[in-house]
């Protein structure tokens, strides 16, 4: 559609759809398009993570994230992803002939994959964090267009605000317990480092002796929350869209199946073979654009 203006409380916001204007905003080389200050509820959900920060702090955090998802790091994640998918498919075998709520199944799958690959833990460890983040996102959604009145908010806190503070504190406690396990393994001589996964890199930065590179506890927790939320919701939505589109367009479903069998046969996928999947890559790209938009 056309570009338009709408009001978010007392703040006017412009929505643009023209590709060249979008490119200009995303490029933002002179920092003329700063990110909007997050609302109270957004800050409780994501903290000062990549999605909400700007400037030099954003550069520092982005560098950490880029390293965690370097090509070689992604290759090392493949076995953990396969193990999680196999667990899901094994469960599906027991439901043959029954209806499956795939969106919820993919939510569990993405949660498990994120826990294993980024935090080196099982889904059971991250389950409580995911549940609390989901509650926070629901609270944020229903308060998204509410306008805060400074004086009143200091004198009286609504139930949603109090609940958000409680959830944010509990999430921080849960994340720091996982961090403490990493630290204890190094202290006890069970491991030589904090690890090379996403959490390991964050913990390394948390203990960095250089003030310029060091992450605070709040920053560490914020990046964990951002990854839990963004990593799960985007991939979960992507997988659900793919299944829906393949159910509608069965010819493409058959093409994709044939390609996978040609490349892998009856073997599990590997990183080298995945790069050869041209049709599957197209199927991943199209719904991904829809999810992002």
Secondary structure, 3 states (H helix, E strand, C coil): CCCEEEEECCEEEEECCCHHHHHHHHHCCCCCCCCCCCCHHHHHHHCCCCCCCCHHHHHHHHHHHHHHCCHHHHHHHHHHHHHHHHHHHHHHHCCCCCCCCHHHHHHHHHHHHHHHHHHCCCHHHHHHHHHHHHHHHHHHHHCCCCCCCHHHHHHCCCHHHHHHHHHHHHHHHHHHHHHHHHHHHHHCCCCCCCCCCHHHHHHHHHCCCCCCCCCCHHHHHHHHHHHHHHHHHHHHHHHHHHHHHHHHCHHHHHHHHHHHHHHHCCCCCCHHHHCCCHHHHHHHHHHHHHHHC
